Amino acid sequence: MPAQFVSLRCYDNTMLRQRLIFGSLMFAALGAVLHLDNLLDRFGRQAASVSDPLPWPGAGVPGLLMMVVFALLIALAARELCAVFRAKGVDSGTATIMLSALAGFFAMVAMDFGGDAPLHSAALASLLAFVFVAALIAHSFRRQRVDGAIASAAAALFSLVYLGLLPGFYLAIRSAHSAWVVAAIIVITKCADSGAYFTGRLIGRHRLIPWLSPGKTWEGLAGALVAAALCATLFAWLFNTCGGAGVWAQHDGSTHRLWVERPYRYGAVMFGGAVLGLAGHLGDLIASLLKRDAGIKDSGSTIPGFGGLLDVFDSPVVAAPVAYWLMVLAGRMD
């Protein structure tokens, strides 16, 4: 057996082992954070009656702990995104990229999705304009030159959308659902990644987009959709069985909410899971496009076996707005 083949096989086995170990650790950490977030939310609302004030200010903000953790992860991912831009020759300041991402994220957090839509649209448009102008000014004054200003401003807007607005949809989902629903969406999306990876390795023959990601196949895509649909069905069964199927509904316009049970329909969930798998696959391809354009393999080396945070976030980030609108269509965002 050629030494090169043996070396490559050992490398694949090492990477697979690292992915299994660190993937399990990441899922455990995610579960712990969202479980605590869910407990804080429920405890705060059970501790106060409908007529009493909430026991602490954070009890009125669903997903407060999740918001803090997501903001921290977004800030770290923004540093990696800045490095990707620099590899492409876009001289963007780390602070500009990070603040733009956080501005987009907290804009989504601040929005009341049941409120004044025209006002929110105007506020979001104003934020985009402000970030664009601020990035132009920051670049010019930081470097004392004008070349690269347009690319730097475009990078700031990219960061605002990609790392800010898109993951912000998870907070919108959290406002009406338990933290476990957010966890389920992320796990379903990553399960699709695993389904694509193992199916592609076992039976993958037909390349999906050879010029963009030679390793991805049509068989892998089919495996991703099946894995996501089955994973979503399993979560629906768990929620229906354990009492987690429902939504938070406002109580007579007050800050207090009531839990309304609403079982999941398995046919709709299977379809939604497949759509999430497709969205996650698209997110993976978008990340591949960015890295190949910048001439890098991974966005970083923070997580052994995966690369950087962006390499882990690529599919859940794009799946977030898709999950939100699937729930809107299903009438589960009351």
C-alpha positions in Angstrom: 0.0 0.0 0.0 1.5 3.4 -1.0 2.8 5.5 1.9 0.9 8.5 0.6 -2.4 6.6 0.8 -1.7 5.3 4.3 -0.8 8.9 5.4 -4.0 10.2 3.9 -6.1 7.5 5.5 -4.6 8.2 9.0 -5.3 11.9 8.5 -8.9 11.1 7.7 -9.3 8.8 10.7 -7.7 11.4 13.0 -10.0 14.2 11.7 -13.0 11.9 12.1 -12.0 11.1 15.7 -11.5 14.8 16.5 -14.9 15.6 15.0 -16.7 13.0 17.0 -15.0 14.1 20.3 -15.2 17.9 19.9 -18.6 17.7 18.1 -20.0 15.8 21.2 -18.4 18.4 23.5 -20.0 21.3 21.5 -23.4 19.7 21.5 -23.1 19.1 25.3 -22.1 22.7 25.9 -25.0 24.0 23.6 -27.4 21.8 25.5 -26.2 23.0 28.9 -26.5 26.7 27.9 -30.0 26.3 26.3 -31.2 24.2 29.2 -30.2 26.8 31.7 -31.7 29.5 29.5 -34.9 27.6 29.4 -34.9 27.1 33.2 -34.3 30.8 33.9 -37.2 31.8 31.6 -39.6 29.3 33.0 -38.6 30.0 36.6 -39.0 33.8 36.2 -42.4 33.4 34.7 -43.6 30.9 37.2 -42.3 33.0 40.1 -44.6 35.9 39.2 -48.3 35.8 38.8 -50.1 37.6 36.0 -50.7 40.6 38.2 -47.3 40.7 39.9 -44.1 42.2 38.5 -41.5 39.9 37.2 -39.0 38.7 39.8 -36.0 40.3 37.9 -35.7 42.4 34.7 -34.1 39.5 32.7 -37.2 37.4 33.4 -39.1 39.5 30.9 -36.6 38.8 28.1 -36.9 35.3 26.6 -33.6 33.8 25.7 -31.5 36.3 27.7 -28.7 33.8 28.4 -28.8 32.6 24.9 -28.5 36.1 23.6 -25.4 36.8 25.7 -23.7 33.5 24.6 -24.6 34.1 21.0 -23.2 37.6 21.1 -19.9 36.3 22.5 -19.7 33.7 19.8 -20.5 36.2 17.1 -17.8 38.5 18.3 -15.3 35.6 18.1 -16.5 34.6 14.7 -16.2 38.2 13.5 -12.5 38.0 14.2 -12.2 35.0 11.9 -14.3 36.7 9.2 -12.0 39.7 9.4 -9.0 37.3 8.8 -10.9 35.8 5.8 -11.3 39.4 4.4 -7.6 40.1 4.9 -6.6 36.9 3.1 -8.6 38.2 0.2 -6.9 41.6 0.4 -9.8 43.5 2.0 -8.2 45.6 4.7 -11.1 45.7 7.2 -10.5 46.7 10.8 -11.4 44.0 13.4 -13.4 46.4 15.5 -15.4 47.5 12.5 -16.3 44.0 11.5 -17.1 42.9 15.1 -19.2 46.0 15.9 -21.1 45.6 12.6 -21.9 42.0 13.3 -23.1 42.8 16.8 -25.1 45.7 15.6 -27.0 43.5 13.2 -27.6 40.8 15.9 -28.9 43.3 18.5 -31.1 44.9 15.9 -32.8 41.6 15.5 -33.0 41.2 19.3 -34.6 44.6 19.7 -37.3 44.1 17.1 -40.7 43.1 18.3 -41.9 40.9 15.4 -45.5 41.6 16.3 -45.1 45.4 16.4 -44.9 48.3 14.0 -43.4 46.8 10.8 -42.9 50.1 8.9 -41.0 51.5 11.9 -38.8 48.4 12.2 -38.1 48.5 8.4 -37.0 52.1 8.6 -34.9 51.4 11.7 -33.1 48.5 10.0 -32.6 50.6 6.8 -31.1 53.4 8.9 -28.8 50.9 10.7 -27.5 49.6 7.3 -26.9 53.2 6.1 -25.2 54.1 9.3 -22.8 51.1 9.3 -22.0 51.7 5.6 -21.1 55.4 6.2 -19.3 54.6 9.5 -17.2 51.9 7.9 -16.2 54.3 5.1 -15.1 56.9 7.6 -13.4 54.4 9.9 -11.3 53.0 7.1 -10.3 56.3 5.7 -9.3 57.9 9.0 -7.7 54.6 10.3 -5.4 54.2 7.3 -5.2 57.9 6.3 -5.9 56.9 2.7 -8.9 56.3 0.4 -8.0 53.1 -1.4 -10.0 50.1 -0.3 -12.7 52.1 1.4 -15.5 50.7 -0.7 -14.4 47.1 -0.1 -14.1 47.8 3.7 -17.6 49.2 3.9 -19.0 46.3 1.9 -17.2 43.9 4.3 -18.9 45.6 7.2 -22.3 45.2 5.6 -21.5 41.6 4.9 -20.6 41.0 8.5 -23.8 42.7 9.7 -26.0 40.4 7.6 -24.0 37.2 7.8 -23.1 37.2 11.4 -25.7 39.6 12.8 -29.1 39.4 11.1 -29.1 35.7 10.2 -28.3 34.3 13.6 -30.6 36.9 15.1 -33.5 34.8 13.8 -32.8 32.3 16.5 -33.7 34.9 19.1 -36.9 35.6 17.2 -37.7 31.9 17.3 -36.8 31.8 21.0 -39.4 34.6 21.8 -42.2 32.2 21.0 -40.6 28.8 21.8 -38.6 27.0 24.4 -34.8 27.0 24.1 -35.0 23.3 23.1 -36.6 24.2 19.8 -33.6 26.4 19.0 -31.3 23.5 20.0 -33.4 21.1 17.8 -33.0 23.4 14.7 -29.2 23.6 15.2 -28.9 19.8 15.7 -31.1 19.1 12.7 -28.9 21.3 10.6 -25.7 19.7 11.8 -27.2 16.3 11.5 -27.7 17.0 7.8 -24.0 17.9 7.6 -23.1 14.5 9.1 -25.6 12.7 6.8 -24.0 14.4 3.8 -20.5 13.6 5.0 -21.0 9.9 5.6 -23.3 9.3 2.6 -20.9 11.0 0.3 -18.0 9.0 1.6 -19.9 5.7 1.3 -21.7 6.0 -2.0 -20.9 9.4 -3.4 -20.1 9.3 -7.1 -21.7 12.3 -8.8 -20.1 15.7 -8.0 -22.6 18.4 -6.9 -20.6 21.5 -7.8 -17.1 20.4 -8.8 -15.7 23.9 -9.3 -16.8 25.0 -5.9 -16.6 22.0 -3.6 -15.2 18.9 -5.2 -16.0 16.7 -2.2 -19.7 17.3 -2.2 -21.9 14.9 -4.2 -25.6 14.6 -5.1 -25.7 11.4 -3.0 -24.4 13.4 -0.1 -27.1 16.0 -0.6 -29.7 13.2 -0.6 -28.2 11.8 2.6 -28.3 15.3 4.2 -32.0 15.7 3.4 -32.9 12.2 4.7 -30.9 12.7 7.9 -32.4 16.1 8.6 -36.0 14.8 8.0 -35.5 11.8 10.3 -33.8 14.0 13.0 -36.6 16.5 12.8 -39.2 13.7 13.2 -37.4 12.4 16.2 -37.4 15.8 17.9 -41.1 16.2 17.1 -41.8 12.9 18.7 -39.8 13.9 21.8 -41.5 17.2 22.1 -45.0 15.7 21.6 -44.2 13.0 24.1 -42.5 15.0 26.8 -44.7 18.1 26.7 -42.3 20.4 24.9 -44.6 21.0 21.9 -46.1 24.4 22.3 -45.6 28.2 22.0 -45.4 31.1 24.4 -48.4 33.4 24.0 -48.8 36.9 25.4 -51.4 37.3 28.2 -53.8 40.1 27.4 -51.0 42.4 26.0 -49.0 42.2 29.3 -45.3 41.3 29.6 -46.4 37.9 31.0 -46.8 34.9 28.7 -48.7 31.7 28.9 -47.5 28.3 27.6 -50.0 27.0 25.0 -49.5 23.3 24.0 -49.5 22.7 20.3 -48.4 19.2 19.1 -46.2 19.0 16.0 -47.6 17.3 12.9 -45.1 14.7 11.7 -45.7 15.2 7.9 -45.0 18.9 8.2 -42.0 18.3 10.4 -40.4 15.9 8.0 -40.8 18.3 5.2 -39.5 21.2 7.3 -36.5 19.1 8.3 -35.6 18.3 4.7 -35.8 22.1 3.9 -33.6 22.9 6.8 -31.1 20.2 5.6 -31.1 21.9 2.2 -30.6 25.3 3.7 -27.7 24.0 5.8 -26.1 22.5 2.7 -26.4 25.9 1.0 -24.8 27.5 4.0 -21.9 25.0 3.8 -21.5 25.9 0.1 -21.5 29.6 0.8 -18.8 29.1 3.4 -16.8 27.1 0.8 -17.2 29.9 -1.7 -15.9 32.5 0.8 -12.9 30.4 1.8 -12.0 29.4 -1.8 -12.2 33.0 -2.9 -9.9 33.9 -0.1 -7.5 31.0 -0.9 -7.8 29.4 2.6 -8.9 25.9 3.7 -10.4 26.7 7.1 -11.5 30.0 8.7 -9.4 29.2 11.8 -8.0 26.5 14.0 -10.1 27.1 17.1 -11.9 23.7 17.1 -9.8 20.6 16.3 -11.4 18.6 13.5 -13.6 21.4 12.3 -11.4 24.5 11.9 -12.8 27.7 13.1 -16.1 28.9 14.5 -17.2 30.0 11.0 -16.6 26.4 9.8 -19.1 25.2 12.5 -21.6 28.1 12.1 -21.8 28.0 8.3 -24.9 25.8 8.0 -26.9 26.9 11.2 -26.5 30.6 10.3 -28.2 30.2 6.9 -30.8 27.8 8.3 -32.0 30.3 10.9 -34.2 32.5 8.7 -35.5 29.5 6.9 -36.5 27.9 10.2 -38.2 31.1 11.2 -40.3 31.4 8.1 -41.2 27.7 8.2 -42.7 28.3 11.6 -44.5 31.4 10.4 -46.1 29.3 7.6 -47.0 26.6 10.1 -48.6 29.2 12.4 -46.2 28.5 15.3 -44.9 32.1 15.8 -47.9 33.4 17.8 
